Amino acid sequence: MALHDVSCVVHVHTTYSDGTATVAEVVDAARATGADALLLTDHDTLAARRDGWEGIHDGVLVLVGMEVSPKHGHYLAFGIEREIPHAGRTAAEIAAAVRTAGGLGFAAHPFSRGGHMLVPALARRIVLPHGWPAIGEPGGCDGIELWSLTTDAAEAWRTPADAARWLRDPAAAIAGGPPARHLRAWDALSARRRLPAIGGLDGHQPGVRVRGRVRSPLTHERTFDLLRTHLLCRAPLTGDVEADRRNLLDALSSGSAWLACPHVAPAEGARFWAQSADGATVAMGADAPAGDWTLHVRLPRAADVRVLRDGAVVAESAGDALELRVTEAGVMRVEARVGGRLWLLSNPVHLR
């Protein structure tokens, strides 16, 4: 299939809500780290869209969504033209309202349990639980943020030393990938229905602005190179905002996406699909009846590749290609590592 790779920075906040960087500064960071697209999600506002920020800015496509932010959980809404009110609405009602508005929604940090320090002098909660309560309900979300980089990191800190190590070398801290319990939960949910996954940063660039510049221990330039949602789109970016929006939203909704760590290696060219003997194909993210299929993995460089069915490893190989015949039903996905570090995590091919 002729697919076009688009490397996206997803779930980023600006000075339109509680981020420290302006949109222009965030775009500069995306460009500097080689991202093709930036999906902004300020809390409860589309002001950046009304102010004309959507479009291509010197090679970086900006699309403006919003993070619907009630107390019971947050929801990343894309493709909407007006803010989605959340007062008095349940999580499932918010998801339905996004769909009614013609949009697409992903549950932000859906498995959040909160986090707290165990040091007696600092024994307090540092992150409040804000998972998505409707994640298991039919229609409760269109997809999930499987890996919410900074939220998941902060919830794992138990001592100030944990936080210091993460801030000093975040690439080493995330080498294992998203929390294992997130993957287990996603595998279980995917066995029941298609649930596309993305990787988001929840990027606020914590810090202070001094003389027009932000001083932060975790700049966007650092985090944008850690995790991307790498979309495989049916058409290249054109500069036509409406066409580009439809193109990216189609890939997001279909699960045509890798979670990619660009600091490990570029992801452009990575492909995963199933094919039958008569030439029928099932794209990454899609469903098909179980039968006699061959899974195909093609990577732009050699890696340690694992194929998992319903969360259990069924094949392992070292190289830039893998083929595996499968005749049983299952949710099939791929993980690729380089030097022990997670590089790529696919959306599944669902054989029902």
Summary of the structure (lengths in Angstrom):
residues: 352
radius of gyration: 19.5
end to end distance: 22.3
largest distance: 65.8
contacts: 1217
relative contact order: 0.13
helix: 22%
strand: 37%
